Amino acid sequence: MTDRITRKVFLRRAAASGSILTVPGLLAACGGGSSGPGTAGGSTEAHKLAKTLHFSNWTLYIDKKGNTHPSLDQFQKKYGVHVDYAEDINDNASFFSKIEPNLSSGQPTGRDLIVMTDNSRYPALLVQKGWVEKLDKSAIPNIKNLIPQQRHPSWDPNRDYSLPWQSGFTGIGWNEKLTDPVTSMGDLLGSKKLRGKVGLLTEFSDTMCLVMGYNGDDPSHITDKTFNRAMTTIQKAVHSGQIRQFYGNDYASALSNGDLTATMAWSGDIVQLHADNPHLNWQQPDTGGDIWTDNMLIPEGGNVYTASVYMNFVYDPKIAAEIEDYVNYVCPVLGAKEALIKKDPAVAKNTLIFPTKKQLDLAHNIDPNALNNEKYQTAWQNLISA
């Protein structure tokens, strides 16, 4: 199974240019005027802050000014905790292979906080194996700021082990110079005007979510029947000549140069591409799209209390807004938009960064069990490589 991380690295590097990025972006924590948890005078050892928080994250995935990260500086000043911040996650699979030997042998990973993507198999796998610690929710009162749509993922239904960091959407992108708006999967898969000029994604979770929504099935609970129905729908479009090919990141250039007229696309890509080509547009299908989320997790052996205090800090709407203004992904923190409206109204009003309730309600999460189903994965790889 390919990993969506390559795309994310592309987007995060694009973010460094300063233009409005796209999808995923969350955060927030204890309000600036609130006392909050985590003062150094904790009454028990379990509630004593560590001297250092070891935090592994993706490249260009937090606010930056020169060579500093202002939000990390604020955290250190407020709590007296140094943050050893490493941008050492390039993709879910390779990072998991980095920490798995320690976890499987009961040894600490040297990290207190990591960020992994829920439409890969790894967050669910970490929870199932007991390789992540439970959050100390007593230290995270700002968990109340998590948007309702993100509170009960199937792989961690009560958010006992995870909190969102950033998110992103999958929908339909099109070139308005070449076609009328393409807003439905029915048009994408069946319009004769688009034949041979349509792209689908190589990512199992993205393509399956959109096609299952179109079929009227629930991508968060995949059965053999719904999987086979989705495969049949895709195969029909492929055999009819509707689909040019399955794409990874390279769909972006194909859409820009006209090889594709319309394609499944990640909202963040289109936001970036739109800056250079205003004829490119993006929308969720009317039957729903896909949402993926990068989640903060505490690997087994990590300092639970210190990591939880940090989670609370970044779930303060003011801090969330500062981070969001740099990374420009979909924000999961209530109140961050309002905190950002005066500072950067263009970002605050961008619905690909602060989605509407309708957009969030139309966004599906993939069934994590399907990601670990070898039969499904083999059938999918055979389809996209044919």
C-alpha positions in Angstrom: 0.0 0.0 0.0 1.4 3.4 -0.9 1.7 6.1 1.7 0.2 9.5 1.4 3.1 11.0 3.1 4.9 11.9 -0.1 2.0 14.3 -0.9 2.2 15.8 2.5 5.8 16.6 2.2 5.0 18.4 -1.0 2.3 20.4 0.6 4.3 21.3 3.6 7.2 22.5 1.5 4.7 24.6 -0.5 3.6 26.1 2.8 7.1 27.5 3.3 6.4 29.9 0.3 3.9 31.7 2.5 0.9 31.3 0.2 -2.3 29.9 1.6 -2.0 26.2 1.9 -5.0 24.0 2.3 -6.4 21.3 4.2 -5.4 19.9 7.6 -4.6 22.2 10.4 -5.6 22.0 14.0 -4.6 23.0 17.5 -5.3 24.9 20.6 -4.8 24.8 24.3 -5.2 26.4 27.7 -6.5 30.0 27.3 -4.0 32.7 27.7 -5.6 34.0 30.8 -6.5 30.7 32.4 -4.3 29.1 35.0 -4.3 25.7 33.1 -2.7 22.5 34.2 0.9 21.6 34.3 2.5 24.1 36.7 5.9 22.9 37.9 4.6 22.5 41.4 2.6 19.3 40.8 1.7 17.4 44.0 2.6 13.9 42.7 5.4 12.5 40.7 2.9 11.5 38.0 1.9 15.2 37.7 5.5 16.6 37.6 6.6 18.1 34.3 9.7 16.7 32.7 12.6 19.0 31.9 12.3 18.1 28.2 9.5 17.1 25.9 10.7 15.0 23.0 8.4 15.7 20.1 8.6 14.1 16.6 6.6 15.7 13.8 6.5 16.2 10.0 8.5 18.8 8.2 7.1 22.4 8.1 4.2 21.4 10.2 4.3 24.0 13.0 4.7 27.8 13.1 8.1 29.1 12.2 9.8 32.5 12.3 13.4 32.5 11.1 15.0 29.6 12.9 12.6 29.6 15.8 9.1 28.2 16.5 7.2 30.9 18.4 4.6 28.6 19.9 7.3 26.2 21.3 9.1 29.2 22.7 5.9 30.3 24.5 5.3 26.8 25.9 8.9 26.7 27.2 8.5 30.1 28.8 5.2 29.3 30.4 6.0 25.8 31.8 9.8 25.8 32.0 9.9 22.7 29.7 12.4 22.5 26.9 11.0 21.0 23.7 13.3 18.8 21.7 11.5 19.2 18.4 12.5 16.9 15.6 11.1 17.0 12.1 12.0 13.3 11.6 8.7 11.9 10.2 8.9 11.5 6.4 6.1 8.9 6.1 4.0 6.7 8.3 5.5 3.4 7.2 9.2 4.4 7.6 8.6 6.2 10.9 6.7 3.2 12.3 9.6 0.9 11.3 11.9 3.3 13.2 10.0 3.0 16.5 8.6 -0.6 16.2 11.7 -2.4 17.4 11.7 -0.5 20.7 7.9 -0.8 21.2 7.8 -4.5 20.5 10.6 -5.1 23.0 9.1 -2.9 25.7 11.7 -0.3 25.4 11.0 3.5 25.3 11.3 5.2 21.9 13.0 8.3 23.2 9.9 10.3 22.2 7.1 11.7 24.3 4.9 12.8 21.4 4.5 11.7 17.8 2.2 12.5 14.9 0.7 9.8 12.6 -2.0 9.7 10.0 -5.3 7.9 10.7 -5.9 6.7 7.1 -2.7 4.7 7.3 -2.9 1.5 9.4 -0.5 2.7 12.1 -2.5 4.8 14.7 -5.1 2.0 15.0 -2.3 -0.6 15.1 -0.5 1.3 17.9 -3.7 1.4 19.9 -4.5 -2.3 19.3 -1.1 -3.4 20.4 -1.1 -1.2 23.5 2.0 0.7 22.3 0.6 4.1 23.1 -0.2 5.6 26.5 -3.6 6.9 27.5 -3.9 10.7 27.6 -4.0 12.4 31.0 -7.3 14.2 30.3 -7.2 15.9 33.7 -4.3 17.9 32.2 -6.3 18.6 29.0 -9.3 20.8 29.9 -9.0 22.4 26.4 -10.1 19.0 24.9 -13.5 20.7 25.0 -12.3 22.8 22.0 -12.0 19.8 19.7 -14.6 20.1 16.9 -17.5 17.7 17.3 -16.8 15.9 14.0 -13.4 14.8 15.3 -14.4 13.5 18.8 -15.2 9.9 18.1 -13.1 8.2 15.4 -13.8 4.5 15.1 -10.2 3.5 16.0 -10.2 5.6 19.2 -13.9 6.3 19.9 -13.4 8.3 23.1 -10.1 10.0 22.2 -8.4 8.2 25.0 -5.1 7.8 23.1 -5.1 10.6 20.5 -5.8 14.2 19.6 -5.9 15.7 16.1 -3.0 17.9 15.0 -4.1 18.7 11.4 -6.5 17.3 8.8 -7.2 17.3 5.1 -9.9 16.7 2.5 -10.1 14.6 -0.7 -12.6 15.7 -3.3 -12.8 16.7 -7.0 -10.5 19.1 -8.8 -11.2 20.4 -12.3 -9.9 22.9 -14.9 -12.7 25.4 -15.6 -11.1 26.3 -19.0 -11.7 22.8 -20.1 -15.0 21.8 -18.5 -18.1 23.0 -16.6 -17.9 22.5 -12.8 -17.5 18.8 -11.9 -19.1 18.4 -8.5 -20.4 14.9 -8.5 -18.8 11.4 -8.7 -21.4 10.5 -11.2 -20.0 13.1 -13.6 -16.4 12.2 -12.8 -17.0 8.5 -13.4 -19.5 8.8 -16.2 -19.6 12.0 -18.2 -18.7 11.4 -21.8 -17.3 15.0 -22.0 -14.6 13.9 -19.6 -13.8 10.5 -21.1 -10.1 9.7 -21.0 -9.3 12.9 -19.1 -10.2 11.7 -15.6 -7.8 10.8 -12.8 -8.4 8.7 -9.7 -6.0 8.4 -6.7 -3.7 5.4 -6.0 -4.5 5.8 -2.3 -7.0 3.1 -1.2 -8.6 5.2 1.5 -9.2 8.3 -0.7 -10.6 6.6 -3.7 -12.7 4.1 -1.8 -14.2 6.8 0.4 -15.4 8.9 -2.5 -16.7 5.9 -4.5 -18.5 4.3 -1.6 -20.2 7.6 -0.8 -21.3 7.7 -4.4 -22.7 4.2 -4.1 -24.6 5.1 -1.0 -22.4 2.9 1.2 -20.6 3.8 4.4 -16.8 4.0 4.0 -16.3 3.9 7.8 -17.8 0.4 8.0 -16.6 -1.6 4.9 -18.0 -5.1 4.2 -17.2 -7.5 1.5 -20.4 -6.5 -0.2 -19.7 -2.7 -0.2 -16.0 -3.3 -1.1 -16.9 -5.4 -4.1 -19.6 -2.9 -5.2 -17.0 -0.1 -5.1 -14.5 -2.1 -7.0 -17.1 -2.9 -9.7 -17.9 0.8 -10.0 -14.3 1.7 -10.5 -13.6 -1.2 -12.9 -16.5 -0.1 -15.0 -15.1 3.4 -15.3 -11.7 2.0 -16.1 -12.9 -0.4 -18.8 -15.0 2.3 -20.4 -12.0 4.4 -21.0 -13.3 7.1 -18.6 -10.1 7.0 -16.4 -6.8 8.1 -17.8 -4.9 6.5 -15.0 -4.4 6.3 -11.2 -2.2 9.1 -9.8 -0.2 9.9 -6.8 1.2 13.5 -6.4 1.7 13.7 -10.1 -2.0 14.3 -10.8 -1.3 18.0 -9.9 1.0 18.6 -12.9 -1.4 16.6 -15.2 -4.3 18.8 -14.1 -2.3 22.0 -14.5 -1.0 21.1 -18.0 -4.4 19.9 -19.3 -3.6 16.2 -19.5 -6.5 15.8 -17.0 -9.7 17.8 -17.2 -11.0 16.6 -13.8 -9.6 14.3 -11.1 -9.9 13.2 -7.5 -7.7 15.7 -5.7 -6.5 16.9 -2.3 -7.9 20.3 -1.4 -4.6 21.6 -0.3 -3.0 20.9 -3.6 -5.7 22.9 -5.4 -5.4 25.8 -3.1 -1.7 26.0 -3.8 -2.1 25.4 -7.6 -4.8 28.0 -7.8 -2.3 30.7 -7.0 -0.6 30.1 -10.3 -3.5 28.8 -12.3 -6.8 30.5 -11.2 -8.7 28.1 -13.6 -8.3 25.2 -11.2 -11.1 24.6 -8.7 -11.9 22.0 -6.0 -15.1 20.9 -4.3 -16.4 18.0 -2.2 -18.6 15.6 -4.2 -22.3 16.0 -3.4 -22.2 12.5 -2.0 -19.3 13.2 0.3 -15.5 13.2 0.3 -12.7 11.9 2.4 -11.0 13.5 5.5 -7.7 12.3 6.9 -6.2 13.5 10.2 -2.7 13.5 11.6 -2.9 12.7 15.3 -0.8 13.4 18.3 0.0 10.1 20.2 2.1 9.3 23.2 4.3 6.2 22.5 4.6 3.7 25.3 7.2 5.0 27.8 6.7 8.6 26.9 6.0 11.2 29.6 2.2 11.2 29.7 1.7 14.3 31.9 4.1 16.5 30.0 2.8 15.5 26.6 -0.8 16.0 27.8 0.0 19.5 29.1 1.5 20.3 25.7 -1.7 19.0 24.0 -3.7 21.3 26.2 -1.4 24.2 25.3 -1.9 23.8 21.6 -5.6 23.4 22.0 -5.9 27.0 23.3 -7.6 28.9 20.4 -5.0 31.7 20.5 -2.1 29.2 20.2 -4.0 27.2 17.6 -4.5 30.3 15.5 -0.8 31.2 15.6 0.2 27.7 14.3 -2.7 27.7 11.8 -1.6 31.0 10.3 1.6 29.3 9.3 0.6 25.8 8.3 -2.8 26.6 6.8 -4.3 23.1 7.2 -7.8 22.2 8.4 -8.1 23.3 12.0 -9.8 21.1 14.6 -9.9 23.7 17.3 -13.1 25.6 18.1 -12.3 29.3 18.6 -9.1 29.4 16.5 -10.9 31.0 13.5 -12.3 33.8 15.7 -8.8 34.3 17.2 -7.3 34.6 13.7 -10.0 36.8 12.1 -8.3 40.1 12.8 -4.8 39.0 12.3 -5.2 37.2 9.0 -8.8 37.3 7.7 -7.9 35.6 4.4 -6.9 32.5 6.2 -9.7 32.7 8.8 -12.3 32.9 6.0 -10.8 30.1 3.9 -13.3 27.2 4.1 -10.6 24.7 3.2 -8.8 25.7 6.4 -11.8 26.4 8.6 -14.5 24.2 7.0 -18.2 24.7 7.3 -20.3 22.2 9.3 -21.7 20.9 6.0 -18.2 20.2 4.6 -17.2 18.3 7.8 -20.5 16.3 7.8 -19.9 15.3 4.2 -16.3 14.1 5.0 -16.0 10.4 5.5 -13.3 8.4 7.5 -12.1 5.1 6.1 -12.8 1.9 8.1 -9.4 1.2 9.8 -10.0 -2.5 9.6 -10.1 -2.3 5.8 -6.6 -0.9 5.8 -5.4 -4.1 7.4 -7.4 -6.4 5.3 -4.9 -8.2 3.1 -7.6 -9.4 0.6 -8.8 -5.8 0.1 -5.3 -4.5 -0.2 -4.2 -7.1 -2.7 -7.3 -6.6 -4.9 -6.7 -2.8 -4.8 -3.0 -3.1 -5.8 -4.0 -5.4 -8.6 -6.5 -2.9 -9.9 -4.3 0.2 -9.8 -1.3 -1.6 -11.3 -3.1 -3.3 -14.1 
